[in-house]
């Protein structure tokens, strides 16, 4: 009897030890979380961990995908390229016959009467454009207008009846982590839908622009296609990827819908893009100057320079102010500012919230046309003439030099007026920009200058 009792106690102790060891070392950890009700939170446990996707509800892409694929089209761009005839062309005037080349991309129908948004680089230099819909119907397309700066183009097709289209959403309301779909025709595979999330907003790719960054797969052929939210609203035009191979590796970029919509409206209403600026400049943040002065650590946009005769100058913005908001849009970096101002036209007014010596000020600023720019190839900073300049220099034409590169500093060019470039009279900075963009580095360029005393001179740049 004693032996049986001893065996029983030994088995009981062994079981307890085994159970304790299992509890301590092998049992899955319990994950607690709270569910709110009308009174006190109820504490519950689960041995399977917390399934956040189930708690939030799995996203349903079916309706957005079904509505999007019918409004996204396949765009074919036929261009004619001529090769060089080489020695035969030089000796005998032989001219090689033009060779057709076909490029492809995507586009988005934005109205039932056949207006289509795509990328400018998809249709550039086109001799012929054709658009194929999801039902395989094909149409000839014409170019209504383009804006190379934002890489947006507007096409038009003529159809017998109303077409399926996507409505513009508000890209300013996008949130990081929000689900999105990329719809397009990668590698000539029509009606392809990929899913991802918004990885970043106001991403600057060195183009002084503002892009939506996503991890939805975008490949060659997706350019010009739709980026839509789960409601099926068009919130971006897929434009670019970053890749060493030319194929998708996890990053893709789209022009925000608010910018694309503004470009389309300008083309339809004015025939060209109405570009406005706030009238300030910010320092480059990757310079020693910015790092030494802590400008690269500022949460906002530091005003380094205020343009003369701009809305910013008239409103009282000053060098050293830090912009934190424009209207209701939070401004953390220069790309935020550029992206929002790109949706505005000259004459629009915005409320700019700035920090000045520890105080917060809200100043109304009128968006105006750009008055200054850097001339390509010459690299001079110039401005349109003000009424005071025209009176002082006694001229109705020309543009004023306000800064030059160090290499030109010894020539005394600052403060003089450029009257002509290669004998073509200059009326404003945009005309000067177009002329200077055509300057060849292998030739000579002459500019005609005027000083305040009325003296004219001509300088030859080689």
Residue pairs with C-beta under 8 A, 6 or more apart in sequence:
28 47
28 48
30 45
30 46
30 47
31 45
31 46
31 47
31 48
31 49
31 50
32 43
32 44
32 45
33 44
33 46
33 50
34 41
34 42
34 43
34 44
35 41
35 42
35 44
59 179
59 230
60 230
61 179
61 181
61 193
61 195
61 230
63 232
64 181
64 228
64 229
64 230
64 231
64 232
65 181
65 183
65 193
67 164
67 166
67 232
68 166
68 181
68 183
68 193
68 226
68 228
68 232
69 134
69 183
69 191
69 193
70 133
70 134
70 135
70 164
71 108
71 109
71 163
71 164
71 165
71 166
71 226
72 106
72 107
72 108
72 109
72 134
72 166
72 183
72 184
72 185
72 191
72 225
72 226
73 106
73 107
73 108
73 109
73 116
73 131
73 132
73 133
73 134
74 104
74 106
74 107
74 131
74 132
74 133
74 185
74 188
74 190
75 104
75 105
75 106
75 107
75 116
75 118
75 122
75 123
75 129
75 130
75 131
75 141
75 155
75 224
76 102
76 103
76 104
76 129
76 130
76 131
76 132
77 102
77 103
77 104
77 105
77 122
77 123
77 124
77 125
77 126
77 128
77 129
78 100
78 101
78 102
78 126
78 127
78 128
78 129
78 130
79 100
79 101
79 102
79 103
79 125
79 126
79 127
80 98
80 99
80 100
80 101
80 127
81 98
81 99
81 101
82 95
82 96
82 97
82 98
82 99
83 96
83 99
84 96
85 94
85 95
85 96
88 94
89 95
89 96
100 127
103 122
104 185
104 188
104 221
105 118
105 119
105 122
105 123
105 184
105 185
105 221
105 222
105 223
105 224
105 225
106 118
106 122
106 183
106 184
106 185
106 221
106 222
106 223
106 224
106 225
106 226
106 238
107 116
107 117
107 118
107 122
107 131
107 155
107 224
107 225
108 116
108 117
108 118
108 166
108 224
108 225
108 226
108 234
108 237
109 115
109 116
109 163
109 164
109 165
109 166
110 116
110 117
110 165
110 166
110 167
110 168
110 234
110 264
111 163
111 165
112 162
112 163
112 164
112 165
113 159
113 162
113 163
114 139
114 156
114 157
114 158
114 159
114 163
115 144
115 154
115 155
115 156
115 264
115 268
116 131
116 141
116 154
116 155
116 156
116 157
117 152
117 153
117 154
117 155
117 224
117 237
117 260
117 264
118 152
118 153
118 155
118 223
118 224
118 237
119 151
119 152
119 153
119 223
119 224
119 237
119 239
120 146
120 147
120 148
120 150
120 151
120 152
120 153
121 151
121 223
122 153
122 223
122 224
123 129
123 143
123 146
123 153
123 155
126 143
128 140
129 140
129 141
129 142
129 143
129 155
130 138
130 139
130 140
130 141
131 138
131 139
131 140
131 141
131 155
131 157
132 138
132 139
132 190
133 139
133 163
134 190
134 191
137 159
139 157
139 158
139 159
140 157
141 155
141 156
141 157
142 155
142 156
142 157
143 153
143 154
143 155
144 154
144 155
144 156
144 267
144 268
145 153
145 154
145 267
145 268
145 271
145 272
145 273
146 152
146 153
146 154
147 153
147 263
147 267
147 273
149 209
149 273
149 275
150 209
150 255
150 259
150 260
150 263
150 273
150 342
151 239
151 255
152 237
152 255
152 259
152 260
152 263
152 264
153 224
154 263
154 264
154 267
154 268
166 226
166 228
166 232
166 233
166 234
167 233
167 234
168 233
168 234
168 257
168 258
168 260
168 261
169 228
169 229
169 231
169 233
169 234
169 235
169 257
170 233
170 235
170 257
170 258
171 212
171 235
171 236
171 256
171 257
171 258
171 259
172 256
172 258
172 329
172 340
174 198
174 201
174 212
174 229
174 235
174 256
175 198
176 197
176 198
176 199
176 200
176 201
177 197
177 198
178 197
178 198
178 229
179 195
179 196
179 197
179 229
179 230
180 195
180 196
180 197
180 198
180 214
180 216
180 227
180 228
180 229
180 230
180 235
180 236
181 193
181 194
181 195
181 216
181 226
181 227
181 228
181 229
181 230
182 193
182 194
182 195
182 196
182 214
182 216
182 217
182 218
182 222
182 225
182 226
182 227
182 238
182 252
182 254
183 191
183 192
183 193
183 225
183 226
183 227
183 228
184 192
184 218
184 221
184 222
184 223
184 224
184 225
184 226
184 238
185 191
185 192
185 221
185 222
185 225
186 192
186 217
186 218
186 219
186 220
186 221
186 222
187 219
187 220
187 221
188 221
189 221
192 222
194 216
194 217
194 218
195 216
196 214
196 215
196 216
196 217
196 252
197 214
197 215
197 216
198 212
198 213
198 214
199 213
199 214
199 215
199 251
200 212
200 213
201 210
201 212
201 213
201 336
201 339
202 210
202 211
202 333
202 335
202 336
202 338
202 339
203 210
203 211
203 212
203 213
203 253
203 335
204 210
204 211
204 333
204 334
204 335
204 338
205 211
205 240
205 242
205 253
208 338
209 255
209 335
209 338
209 339
209 342
210 256
210 259
210 335
210 336
210 338
210 339
210 340
210 342
211 239
211 240
211 253
211 254
211 255
211 256
212 227
212 235
212 236
212 253
212 254
212 255
212 256
213 251
213 252
213 253
214 227
214 252
214 253
214 254
215 250
215 251
215 252
216 227
216 252
217 248
217 252
218 225
218 238
218 241
218 248
218 252
219 241
219 247
219 248
220 246
220 247
222 238
222 252
223 238
223 239
223 240
224 237
224 238
224 239
225 237
225 238
226 234
226 236
226 237
226 238
227 234
227 235
227 236
227 237
227 238
227 254
228 234
228 235
229 235
233 257
234 257
235 254
235 256
235 257
236 254
236 255
236 256
236 257
236 260
237 254
237 255
237 257
237 260
238 252
238 253
238 254
239 253
239 254
239 255
240 252
240 253
241 247
241 248
241 249
241 251
241 252
241 253
242 249
242 251
242 253
243 249
243 251
256 339
258 343
259 339
259 342
259 343
261 343
262 342
262 343
262 344
262 345
263 273
266 272
266 273
266 274
266 345
267 273
274 345
274 346
275 346
275 369
275 370
276 341
276 344
276 345
276 346
276 347
276 348
276 367
276 368
276 369
276 370
277 307
277 310
277 341
277 367
277 368
277 369
277 370
278 310
278 311
278 312
278 337
278 341
278 350
278 352
278 365
278 367
279 306
279 307
279 310
279 311
279 312
279 313
279 317
279 365
279 368
279 371
280 301
280 303
280 304
280 305
280 306
280 307
280 310
280 312
280 317
280 323
281 303
281 304
281 305
281 307
282 301
282 302
282 303
282 304
282 334
282 337
283 289
283 290
283 295
283 302
283 304
284 290
285 295
285 296
286 296
289 295
290 296
295 302
298 322
299 324
299 332
300 322
300 323
300 324
300 331
300 332
300 355
301 322
301 323
301 331
301 333
301 334
301 336
301 337
302 320
302 321
302 322
303 312
303 317
303 318
303 319
303 320
303 321
303 322
303 323
303 354
304 319
305 319
306 312
306 313
306 317
306 318
306 319
307 313
307 371
307 372
307 383
308 371
308 372
308 383
308 386
309 371
309 383
309 384
309 386
310 368
310 371
311 365
311 366
311 367
311 368
312 365
314 365
314 366
315 352
315 363
315 364
315 365
315 366
316 363
317 352
317 354
317 363
317 365
318 356
320 356
321 354
321 355
321 356
322 354
322 355
322 356
323 331
323 337
323 352
323 353
323 354
324 330
324 331
324 353
324 354
324 355
324 360
325 331
325 351
325 352
325 353
326 337
326 340
326 341
326 350
326 351
326 352
326 353
327 340
327 350
327 351
329 336
329 340
330 336
331 337
331 340
340 350
341 350
341 367
344 350
344 367
345 367
346 367
346 368
346 369
347 366
347 367
347 368
348 366
348 367
349 364
349 365
349 366
349 367
350 364
350 365
350 367
351 362
351 363
351 364
351 365
352 362
352 363
352 364
352 365
353 360
353 361
353 362
354 360
354 361
354 363
355 361
370 429
371 383
371 384
371 429
372 381
372 382
372 383
372 384
372 402
372 429
373 381
373 382
373 429
373 433
374 380
374 381
374 382
375 381
375 382
375 432
375 433
375 436
376 433
376 436
376 437
376 439
377 436
377 437
377 439
377 441
377 445
378 436
378 439
378 445
378 447
378 461
379 404
379 405
380 401
380 403
380 404
380 405
380 408
380 413
381 401
381 402
381 403
381 404
382 399
382 400
382 401
382 402
382 418
382 429
382 432
383 399
383 400
383 402
383 429
384 399
384 400
384 428
384 429
385 393
385 395
385 398
385 399
385 400
385 417
389 400
389 417
390 396
392 452
393 417
393 450
393 451
393 452
393 454
394 454
395 417
395 419
395 450
397 419
397 425
397 426
397 427
398 417
398 418
398 419
398 426
398 450
399 417
399 418
399 426
399 428
399 429
399 432
400 415
400 416
400 417
400 418
401 413
401 414
401 415
401 416
401 417
401 418
402 414
402 415
403 414
404 411
404 413
404 414
411 459
413 449
413 459
415 451
415 452
416 449
416 450
416 451
417 449
417 450
417 451
418 426
418 432
418 447
418 448
418 449
419 425
419 426
419 448
419 449
419 450
419 456
420 426
420 447
420 448
421 432
421 435
421 436
421 445
421 446
421 447
421 448
422 435
422 445
422 446
423 446
423 448
424 435
426 432
426 435
439 445
444 460
444 461
444 462
445 460
445 461
446 458
446 459
446 460
446 461
447 458
447 459
447 461
448 456
448 457
448 458
449 456
449 457
449 458
449 459
450 456
451 457
